[in-house]
């Protein structure tokens, strides 16, 4: 399979992903006299852009998305890193734009579009209670839709027809994997529903957004095997300070079933040692959650606080130890520590999703007969429908508990 640049892509690489563009990008820089170290630094910058832009492929980059990413970069990264780093990131993305033949000049959004996106963002935050990461890619999809279909002088979304929206979405997701298609379709449909709620368009626009093809059978969230959960805590080197921190983070995820971003945002004041509880910061549900603190989890945290955590004024429970020492860790730090542990116990990357620890907690509670409401409370779900996904029919489990067919029927 080859793309428009003449690059041969393996079947496992999604068209437009950075993995498919990295080699020609490096060759282009080397041919123009760039040092290998500079090329690698540029590659790391584009890798950060890819993570930020997900699910949009890197090949869809344009001048407007570069400026939006740089704004995010200034707010989040350069607080603790040299200011000249922004220049490196900008230079890397400009080189990628040149390789793809995209204009360097920044795109100008019409005031109507940016104002509507700002109102939509406020709705997502204040009414829907969505997190920043979800709002960020939904803002981007809303802006892309408006700038592609609503030209200056038109009367906003009322100027669009269902066929225009349908054609735009199909072109937007062409060549993407079903998961990416689903994420983008949901984002666009959400924005158009908001537009209908505010009287900017009719309900037919949201209904015209095609969805991703999916299997008719619903797959259960995959929990880890008990053997994996037994080996995982033993894989950390507790003689090192970072090993004590990573082990404590592992126990928090394994025992409490919280998300990685919630673990990263835990504060020292969130733990009530007298009552034996921990208050989990508000996450996707928009509300905090107080859980019992298991003894093994508490012991791991105490060992880290006494022997591993560096001196710092930060009240964050888990902090960095090397670069940016003393600053709070991020969700990416938590995921990286767990993925390294998965590799140490020989688990393949395809099975090393950190979020499966949360599924494992829910499955363990389900197997011990815990009521649905209690499981929902532990996981911090607002809707029982979300938790009910763990109660879908599992044929393998049914076989284990099924009674044998009676030999003689009276």
C-alpha positions as CSV (number, residue, x, y, z in Angstrom):
1,X,0.0,0.0,0.0
2,X,1.4,3.4,-1.0
3,X,0.2,6.9,-0.2
4,X,0.4,10.1,-2.2
5,X,4.0,10.7,-1.2
6,X,5.1,7.3,-2.7
7,X,5.7,5.8,0.8
8,X,5.1,2.1,1.2
9,X,3.0,1.6,4.3
10,X,2.6,-1.7,6.2
11,X,-0.9,-2.9,6.7
12,X,-0.7,-2.2,10.4
13,X,0.1,1.5,10.0
14,X,-2.8,3.8,9.6
15,X,-2.7,6.1,6.6
16,X,-1.6,9.5,7.6
17,X,0.0,8.5,10.9
18,X,3.4,9.8,12.0
19,X,4.8,6.3,11.8
20,X,4.3,6.4,8.0
21,X,5.9,9.8,7.6
22,X,8.8,9.6,10.0
23,X,11.4,8.1,7.6
24,X,10.8,10.5,4.6
25,X,10.7,13.4,7.0
26,X,14.1,12.5,8.4
27,X,15.6,11.9,4.9
28,X,14.3,15.3,3.8
29,X,16.0,17.0,6.7
30,X,19.3,15.2,6.3
31,X,19.4,16.0,2.6
32,X,19.0,19.7,3.5
33,X,22.0,19.6,5.9
34,X,20.3,19.2,9.2
35,X,22.2,17.3,11.9
36,X,20.9,13.9,12.9
37,X,20.3,15.2,16.5
38,X,18.2,18.0,15.2
39,X,16.2,15.7,13.1
40,X,15.5,13.5,16.1
41,X,14.5,16.5,18.1
42,X,12.0,17.5,15.4
43,X,10.6,14.0,15.3
44,X,10.0,14.1,19.0
45,X,8.2,17.4,18.6
46,X,5.9,16.0,15.9
47,X,5.2,12.9,18.0
48,X,3.9,15.2,20.7
49,X,1.7,16.9,18.1
50,X,0.4,13.6,17.0
51,X,-0.6,12.7,20.6
52,X,-2.3,16.1,21.0
53,X,-4.1,15.9,17.6
54,X,-5.5,12.4,18.1
55,X,-7.7,11.0,16.5
56,X,-6.8,13.3,13.6
57,X,-3.9,11.9,11.6
58,X,-0.7,13.9,11.4
59,X,-1.1,14.1,7.6
60,X,-4.1,16.4,8.2
61,X,-2.0,19.1,9.8
62,X,-2.5,22.6,8.7
63,X,-1.4,26.1,9.7
64,X,-4.4,26.7,12.0
65,X,-3.9,23.4,13.9
66,X,-0.2,24.3,14.3
67,X,-1.1,27.6,16.0
68,X,-3.7,25.9,18.2
69,X,-1.1,23.3,19.3
70,X,1.5,26.0,20.0
71,X,-1.0,27.8,22.2
72,X,-1.5,24.6,24.2
73,X,2.3,24.1,24.3
74,X,2.8,27.6,25.8
75,X,0.2,27.0,28.5
76,X,1.3,23.5,29.6
77,X,4.9,22.7,28.8
78,X,7.0,25.9,28.8
79,X,6.1,26.6,32.4
80,X,8.9,24.2,33.3
81,X,11.0,24.1,30.2
82,X,13.1,26.6,28.3
83,X,11.1,29.2,26.3
84,X,13.3,28.5,23.2
85,X,11.7,25.1,23.0
86,X,8.6,26.6,21.4
87,X,10.8,27.8,18.5
88,X,12.1,24.2,18.0
89,X,8.5,22.8,18.0
90,X,7.3,25.5,15.6
91,X,10.3,24.8,13.3
92,X,9.6,21.1,13.3
93,X,5.9,21.5,12.4
94,X,6.8,24.1,9.7
95,X,9.1,21.5,8.1
96,X,6.3,19.0,8.1
97,X,4.0,21.4,6.5
98,X,6.5,22.1,3.8
99,X,7.0,18.4,3.1
100,X,3.3,17.9,2.8
101,X,3.0,20.9,0.5
102,X,0.8,22.9,2.9
103,X,0.8,26.7,3.2
104,X,2.8,28.1,6.1
105,X,0.8,31.2,6.5
106,X,-1.6,31.0,9.4
107,X,-5.3,30.4,8.6
108,X,-7.7,33.1,9.8
109,X,-10.9,31.9,11.4
110,X,-14.0,34.0,10.9
111,X,-15.2,35.7,14.1
112,X,-18.6,33.9,13.8
113,X,-16.9,30.5,13.9
114,X,-14.6,31.1,16.8
115,X,-17.4,32.7,18.9
116,X,-19.7,29.7,18.3
117,X,-16.9,27.3,19.2
118,X,-16.2,29.3,22.4
119,X,-19.8,29.1,23.4
120,X,-19.9,25.3,22.6
121,X,-16.8,24.8,24.8
122,X,-18.5,26.6,27.7
123,X,-21.5,24.4,27.3
124,X,-19.3,21.2,27.3
125,X,-17.6,22.4,30.5
126,X,-20.4,23.8,32.5
127,X,-23.4,21.8,31.4
128,X,-22.0,18.5,30.0
129,X,-19.2,18.3,32.5
130,X,-16.6,17.1,30.0
131,X,-12.9,17.0,30.7
132,X,-10.4,19.2,28.9
133,X,-9.0,16.5,26.7
134,X,-12.4,15.6,25.4
135,X,-13.3,19.3,24.9
136,X,-10.1,20.0,23.1
137,X,-10.7,17.6,20.2
138,X,-14.4,18.4,20.0
139,X,-13.5,22.1,19.8
140,X,-11.1,21.2,17.0
141,X,-13.8,19.2,15.1
142,X,-16.4,22.0,15.5
143,X,-13.9,24.6,14.2
144,X,-12.9,22.4,11.2
145,X,-16.6,21.9,10.3
146,X,-17.4,25.6,10.5
147,X,-14.4,26.7,8.6
148,X,-14.9,24.1,5.9
149,X,-18.6,24.6,5.3
150,X,-19.7,28.0,6.6
151,X,-18.1,30.8,4.6
152,X,-18.2,34.4,5.6
153,X,-21.5,36.1,4.9
154,X,-23.6,33.0,5.4
155,X,-26.1,32.6,8.2
156,X,-24.2,30.0,10.3
157,X,-25.4,26.4,10.5
158,X,-28.7,27.3,8.9
159,X,-26.9,27.5,5.6
160,X,-25.9,23.8,5.7
161,X,-27.9,20.9,4.3
162,X,-27.7,17.3,5.6
163,X,-26.1,16.1,2.4
164,X,-23.3,18.7,2.8
165,X,-22.6,17.5,6.4
166,X,-22.7,13.9,5.3
167,X,-20.2,14.5,2.5
168,X,-18.0,16.5,4.8
169,X,-17.8,13.7,7.4
170,X,-17.2,11.0,4.9
171,X,-14.3,13.0,3.4
172,X,-13.0,13.9,6.9
173,X,-12.7,10.2,8.1
174,X,-11.6,8.7,4.8
175,X,-8.8,6.2,5.4
176,X,-9.1,6.3,9.2
177,X,-9.6,3.3,11.5
178,X,-13.1,2.6,12.8
179,X,-12.2,3.8,16.3
180,X,-11.0,7.2,14.9
181,X,-14.1,7.4,12.7
182,X,-16.3,6.9,15.7
183,X,-14.6,9.5,17.8
184,X,-14.8,12.2,15.0
185,X,-18.4,11.3,14.2
186,X,-19.4,11.6,17.8
187,X,-17.7,15.0,18.1
188,X,-19.4,16.4,15.0
189,X,-22.8,15.0,16.0
190,X,-22.4,16.5,19.5
191,X,-21.7,20.0,18.1
192,X,-24.6,19.8,15.7
193,X,-26.9,18.7,18.6
194,X,-25.7,21.7,20.6
195,X,-26.5,23.9,17.5
196,X,-30.0,22.5,17.4
197,X,-30.4,23.1,21.2
198,X,-29.4,26.7,20.7
199,X,-31.6,27.2,17.7
200,X,-28.8,27.5,15.2
201,X,-30.0,24.6,13.0
202,X,-32.6,21.9,12.8
203,X,-32.3,18.3,14.2
204,X,-31.7,16.8,10.7
205,X,-28.0,17.9,10.7
206,X,-27.0,15.8,13.7
207,X,-29.0,12.9,12.3
208,X,-27.2,13.1,9.0
209,X,-23.7,12.4,10.6
210,X,-22.8,8.8,9.6
211,X,-21.3,6.6,12.3
212,X,-18.6,4.0,12.3
213,X,-19.4,0.4,11.4
214,X,-19.3,-1.8,14.4
215,X,-19.9,-5.4,15.4
216,X,-23.3,-6.4,16.5
217,X,-22.0,-8.2,19.5
218,X,-20.8,-6.1,22.4
219,X,-17.4,-7.0,23.8
220,X,-16.9,-7.1,27.5
221,X,-14.1,-4.9,29.0
222,X,-11.1,-7.1,29.2
223,X,-9.8,-7.6,32.7
224,X,-6.3,-8.9,33.4
225,X,-5.7,-12.5,34.3
226,X,-5.1,-13.1,38.0
227,X,-1.5,-14.2,37.2
228,X,-0.8,-10.9,35.6
229,X,-2.2,-9.1,38.7
230,X,0.1,-11.2,40.9
231,X,3.2,-10.6,38.9
232,X,2.7,-6.9,38.3
233,X,3.4,-5.6,41.8
234,X,6.5,-7.8,42.1
235,X,8.1,-6.2,39.0
236,X,9.0,-2.9,40.7
237,X,12.5,-2.3,42.1
238,X,11.7,-1.1,45.6
239,X,15.3,-0.3,46.3
240,X,15.0,2.8,44.1
241,X,13.0,5.9,44.9
242,X,11.2,5.9,41.5
243,X,10.5,2.2,42.0
244,X,8.7,3.0,45.2
245,X,6.7,5.7,43.6
246,X,5.8,3.6,40.6
247,X,4.8,0.7,42.9
248,X,2.6,3.0,44.9
249,X,0.9,4.3,41.7
250,X,0.4,0.7,40.6
251,X,-1.3,-0.2,43.9
252,X,-3.6,2.9,43.7
253,X,-4.7,1.8,40.2
254,X,-5.0,-1.9,41.0
255,X,-6.8,-1.5,44.4
256,X,-9.0,1.6,43.9
257,X,-9.8,1.3,40.2
258,X,-9.3,5.0,39.5
259,X,-8.2,6.5,36.2
260,X,-4.6,7.5,35.5
261,X,-5.3,11.2,35.5
262,X,-7.1,10.9,38.8
263,X,-4.1,9.1,40.3
264,X,-1.8,11.8,38.9
265,X,-3.9,14.5,40.6
266,X,-4.0,12.9,44.0
267,X,-2.9,15.3,46.8
268,X,-1.4,14.6,50.2
269,X,-4.5,16.2,51.8
270,X,-6.7,13.7,49.9
271,X,-5.8,10.9,52.3
272,X,-7.4,10.7,55.7
273,X,-5.2,8.4,57.6
274,X,-7.4,8.4,60.7
275,X,-10.5,7.2,58.9
276,X,-8.6,5.1,56.3
277,X,-10.1,6.8,53.3
278,X,-8.9,8.6,50.1
279,X,-10.8,11.3,48.3
280,X,-10.4,10.8,44.5
281,X,-10.3,14.2,42.7
282,X,-13.2,15.0,40.4
283,X,-12.7,13.2,37.1
284,X,-15.0,12.7,34.0
285,X,-18.1,12.7,36.2
286,X,-17.3,16.1,37.6
287,X,-17.5,15.1,41.2
288,X,-15.0,13.7,43.8
289,X,-15.3,10.3,45.3
290,X,-14.3,9.0,48.7
291,X,-13.1,5.4,48.8
292,X,-11.8,3.1,51.6
293,X,-8.0,3.0,51.5
294,X,-6.9,-0.7,51.4
295,X,-4.0,-1.6,53.8
296,X,-1.6,-2.7,51.0
297,X,-2.2,0.6,49.2
298,X,-1.7,2.6,52.3
299,X,1.5,0.7,53.1
300,X,2.9,1.4,49.6
301,X,2.1,5.1,49.9
302,X,3.7,5.4,53.3
303,X,6.9,3.6,52.2
304,X,7.1,6.0,49.3
305,X,6.5,9.1,51.4
306,X,9.1,8.0,54.0
307,X,11.8,6.7,51.8
308,X,11.3,7.8,48.2
309,X,9.5,11.1,47.7
310,X,11.9,14.0,47.2
311,X,11.7,17.2,49.3
312,X,9.3,19.6,47.6
313,X,6.8,22.3,48.4
314,X,4.2,20.6,46.1
315,X,1.3,19.0,47.8
316,X,0.9,16.4,45.0
317,X,1.2,12.8,46.2
318,X,3.3,11.6,43.3
319,X,6.0,13.9,41.9
320,X,8.8,13.7,39.4
321,X,12.3,12.6,40.6
322,X,14.7,13.5,37.8
323,X,13.8,16.3,35.4
324,X,11.3,18.7,36.9
325,X,12.1,17.1,40.2
326,X,9.4,17.9,42.8
327,X,6.7,18.8,40.2
328,X,3.5,16.8,40.1
329,X,3.5,13.8,37.7
330,X,1.0,13.7,34.8
331,X,-1.3,10.9,33.6
332,X,1.4,10.2,30.9
333,X,3.9,9.5,33.7
334,X,1.6,7.1,35.4
335,X,0.8,5.2,32.1
336,X,4.6,5.1,31.2
337,X,5.4,3.5,34.6
338,X,2.7,0.9,34.3
339,X,3.6,0.1,30.6
340,X,7.2,-0.4,31.6
341,X,6.1,-2.9,34.3
342,X,3.9,-4.7,31.8
343,X,7.0,-5.1,29.6
344,X,9.0,-6.5,32.5
345,X,6.6,-9.3,33.1
346,X,6.5,-10.1,29.4
347,X,3.1,-8.8,28.5
348,X,2.8,-7.8,24.8
349,X,2.0,-4.2,23.9
350,X,-1.3,-5.2,22.4
351,X,-2.5,-6.3,25.9
352,X,-0.8,-3.6,27.9
353,X,-3.6,-1.1,28.2
354,X,-3.4,0.5,31.7
355,X,-7.2,1.2,31.7
356,X,-7.7,-2.6,32.0
357,X,-6.7,-2.3,35.7
358,X,-9.9,-0.4,36.2
359,X,-11.8,-3.1,34.4
360,X,-10.1,-5.7,36.6
361,X,-11.3,-4.0,39.7
362,X,-14.9,-3.9,38.4
363,X,-14.7,-7.6,37.4
364,X,-13.4,-8.6,40.8
365,X,-16.2,-6.8,42.5
366,X,-18.7,-8.4,40.1
367,X,-17.4,-11.9,40.7
368,X,-17.7,-11.5,44.5
369,X,-21.4,-10.6,44.2
370,X,-21.1,-6.8,44.8
371,X,-24.3,-5.0,43.9
372,X,-24.4,-2.9,40.7
373,X,-24.9,0.3,42.7
374,X,-21.8,-0.3,44.8
375,X,-19.7,-1.0,41.8
376,X,-20.9,2.2,40.2
377,X,-20.0,4.1,43.3
378,X,-16.5,2.7,43.4
379,X,-15.9,3.5,39.7
380,X,-17.5,7.0,40.1
381,X,-20.1,6.3,37.3
382,X,-23.0,8.7,37.2
383,X,-25.1,6.3,35.1
384,X,-25.7,2.6,36.0
385,X,-25.9,2.0,32.2
386,X,-22.1,2.6,32.1
387,X,-21.5,0.0,34.9
388,X,-24.0,-2.4,33.4
389,X,-21.5,-3.1,30.6
390,X,-19.7,-5.3,33.0
391,X,-22.8,-7.4,33.3
392,X,-23.2,-8.4,29.7
393,X,-23.4,-12.1,28.9
394,X,-20.1,-13.8,29.0
395,X,-20.4,-17.3,27.5
396,X,-17.2,-18.5,29.0
397,X,-18.3,-17.6,32.6
398,X,-21.7,-19.1,32.0
399,X,-20.1,-22.5,31.1
400,X,-18.2,-22.5,34.4
401,X,-21.3,-22.0,36.5
402,X,-23.9,-23.9,34.4
403,X,-25.4,-26.9,36.1
404,X,-25.1,-30.2,34.2
405,X,-28.1,-31.4,32.2
406,X,-30.0,-34.0,34.3
407,X,-29.6,-37.6,33.0
408,X,-33.1,-38.7,33.8
409,X,-36.1,-36.5,33.5
410,X,-39.1,-37.6,35.6
